[in-house]
Amino acid sequence: MENKEQLRPLTREERKFSEENYHLIMDFLKKLKLDAEEFFDIVVFDFLLSVEKYLNDPQLQAKCSFEAVSYMYMKRAVFVHFRKQKAQKRSTGVGSNISLDSMGMNISNHSTMETASNMEYREMVKQIENGLTEEQKKIFSDKVEGYSLKEIADNHGIKQKRAYKQFDKVKRIVTEVMEA
């Protein structure tokens, strides 16, 4: 899932501050033994976001050093990067027999598609889509992308228990339509 916080153009003060503390990016990458060429682009935007947050929050300045805040933001960027990579690796196996149309929810089970006529297949897809709520469609779509149900719950701001229950309902609907 993407970072929901948006960068805005830095003020003159923020630019000066980021230039003075630019070395923290390289120090961070060196400390974590990350390749600067590969990871610089991954952490730089979160570093700039930390500059914005730090300079605009006097309470944060009173509690923490900027180095600690910037490291926290950059660690988050690295964590999100690795989580996305892990999800992509999982999705290659998970989505091998299921694909989603980018605009709508088109479920393709290739073994069923081979045995059913095109019209029957389209009818099955329609029945499955009609049986899912919007929330269930999102959960199913993310699951096909390779995300775990815990990650899906976190990404959509729902409780884990709800994600599991909704996914159980998705599986039941797909099973019912496939067996009918």
C-alpha positions in Angstrom: 0.0 0.0 0.0 1.2 3.5 -0.8 2.2 6.2 1.7 -1.0 8.2 2.1 0.9 11.4 3.1 1.6 13.7 0.2 4.7 15.8 -0.3 4.2 19.5 -1.1 6.9 21.8 -2.4 9.4 22.5 0.4 9.6 26.0 1.8 12.9 27.8 1.7 13.6 26.9 5.3 12.7 23.2 4.7 15.0 23.1 1.6 17.9 24.6 3.6 17.3 22.2 6.5 17.1 19.2 4.1 20.3 20.2 2.4 22.1 20.5 5.8 20.9 17.1 6.8 21.2 15.4 3.4 24.1 13.3 4.7 21.6 11.4 6.9 20.2 9.6 3.9 23.7 8.2 3.0 24.4 7.5 6.7 21.1 5.6 7.0 21.8 3.5 3.9 25.4 2.8 5.0 24.2 1.8 8.5 21.7 -0.7 7.1 24.1 -1.9 4.5 21.7 -1.0 1.7 23.0 -0.2 -1.8 22.8 3.5 -2.2 22.1 3.3 -6.0 19.1 1.0 -5.5 17.6 2.4 -2.3 18.2 6.2 -2.5 15.1 6.7 -4.6 13.1 4.5 -2.2 14.0 6.6 1.0 14.5 10.1 -0.3 10.8 11.0 -0.4 10.2 9.8 3.1 13.3 11.8 4.2 11.8 14.9 2.7 8.5 14.1 4.3 10.3 13.8 7.7 11.7 17.3 7.1 8.2 18.7 6.6 6.8 16.9 9.6 9.7 17.7 11.9 10.0 21.5 11.1 6.2 21.9 11.4 5.7 20.1 14.7 7.3 21.9 17.7 6.2 19.0 20.0 8.1 16.5 17.8 11.1 18.7 17.9 11.0 18.8 21.7 10.7 15.0 21.9 13.2 13.7 19.3 16.2 14.6 17.3 15.7 15.0 13.6 18.0 12.1 12.9 15.7 9.8 14.8 12.7 11.1 13.0 14.3 10.8 9.6 15.5 7.3 10.3 12.0 6.3 11.4 10.5 7.6 8.1 13.3 6.0 6.0 12.9 2.7 7.8 9.2 2.8 7.0 10.0 3.4 3.3 12.3 0.4 3.2 9.8 -1.8 5.0 7.0 -0.9 2.6 9.4 -1.6 -0.3 10.2 -5.1 0.9 6.6 -5.8 1.8 5.6 -4.9 -1.8 8.4 -7.2 -3.2 7.2 -10.0 -1.0 3.6 -9.5 -2.1 4.7 -9.6 -5.8 6.6 -12.8 -5.3 3.6 -14.4 -3.6 1.2 -13.2 -6.3 3.1 -15.0 -9.1 1.9 -18.3 -7.6 -1.4 -17.2 -6.2 -2.6 -15.4 -9.4 -1.5 -18.0 -11.9 -5.0 -19.3 -12.5 -6.9 -16.1 -11.6 -6.6 -12.6 -13.1 -8.5 -9.4 -12.5 -9.4 -6.9 -15.2 -8.0 -3.6 -14.2 -11.3 -1.8 -14.6 -13.7 -4.3 -13.2 -13.6 -7.6 -11.4 -13.2 -10.3 -14.0 -12.3 -13.6 -12.5 -10.6 -16.1 -14.8 -10.2 -19.7 -13.9 -8.5 -21.2 -16.8 -9.4 -24.8 -16.2 -13.1 -23.9 -16.0 -12.7 -21.6 -19.0 -11.4 -24.6 -21.0 -14.5 -26.8 -20.2 -17.2 -24.1 -20.3 -18.3 -22.3 -23.3 -17.6 -18.6 -23.5 -21.1 -17.6 -22.7 -21.3 -19.9 -19.7 -18.0 -18.6 -18.5 -19.1 -14.9 -18.8 -22.3 -15.9 -16.9 -20.2 -17.4 -14.1 -18.1 -14.3 -13.8 -21.2 -12.1 -13.7 -22.7 -14.3 -10.9 -19.6 -14.1 -8.9 -19.3 -10.3 -9.3 -22.9 -9.9 -8.4 -22.5 -11.9 -5.3 -19.6 -9.8 -3.9 -19.9 -6.6 -2.0 -17.5 -3.7 -2.8 -15.4 -4.6 0.3 -15.3 -8.2 -0.7 -14.2 -7.3 -4.2 -11.3 -5.2 -2.8 -10.3 -8.0 -0.4 -10.4 -10.6 -3.2 -8.5 -8.3 -5.6 -5.7 -7.7 -3.0 -5.6 -11.4 -2.2 -5.0 -12.2 -5.9 -2.2 -9.6 -5.9 -0.5 -11.7 -3.2 -1.2 -9.8 0.0 -1.9 -11.7 3.2 -5.2 -11.1 4.9 -3.4 -9.3 7.7 -1.8 -6.9 5.1 -5.2 -6.4 3.5 -6.8 -5.5 6.8 -4.0 -3.0 7.5 -4.2 -1.6 4.0 -7.9 -1.0 4.1 -8.2 0.0 7.7 -10.4 -2.9 8.7 -10.0 -5.4 11.5 -8.2 -8.6 10.7 -11.1 -10.7 11.9 -13.4 -8.9 9.4 -11.0 -9.5 6.6 -10.9 -13.2 7.3 -14.8 -13.4 7.6 -15.2 -11.4 4.3 -12.7 -13.6 2.5 -14.5 -16.7 3.7 -17.7 -15.3 2.2 -15.8 -14.7 -1.1 -14.6 -18.3 -1.2 -18.1 -19.6 -0.5 -19.6 -17.5 -3.3 -16.9 -18.5 -5.8 -17.3 -22.2 -4.8 -21.1 -22.0 -5.1 -20.9 -20.5 -8.6 -18.3 -22.9 -9.8 -20.2 -25.9 -8.5 -23.6 -24.8 -9.9 
